[in-house]
Amino acid sequence: MQCDAVTGLEATRACTGCGQTKPLSKFHKNPKRPNGINSRCKACRNAKAKQRRLAKPDVLRNYYLKYEYGVTVREWEALFEAQDKKCAICRSVKPHRKKAIWHTDHDHKTGKVRGILCSHCNQMIGMAHEDPAIMLAGAAYLKQTE
């Protein structure tokens, strides 16, 4: 918080987005700006970012898939189509989550995409630390307790 030494009042700034004068604590710091503070308040910047995300969801999805997994949306969809649009492990047609998102399974060492999974199967692999020996031991355990 920046205060005026004489009055003890917090410094303010007018937001170029909403036009309201707000305390500097309502603005993000930005060392690239001449005064070190963004010209839009946090609320306006968040609203603008949300508007951009909603306007071009495919562009953002493509960027995310390329950045995280090295695949394009088309490559992802081709892989999912090759799996008959089902989980690669349990063959479910539902991703099992409220938000209904499919998980891109990948090898954390190599980054190579292995397939598209429902949330349950993705968590199963994660809980087993991607170790096939743990998965096989779990399967053997379930078989012996039948």
PyMOL commands that set and color helices and strands:
alter all, ss='L'
color gray80, all
select helices_A, chain A and resi 24-26+42-55+57-69+73-82+119-127+132-144
alter helices_A, ss='H'
color red, helices_A
select strands_A, chain A and resi 12-14+21-23+27-29+37-41+103-106+113-117
alter strands_A, ss='S'
color yellow, strands_A
deselect
rebuild
show_as cartoon
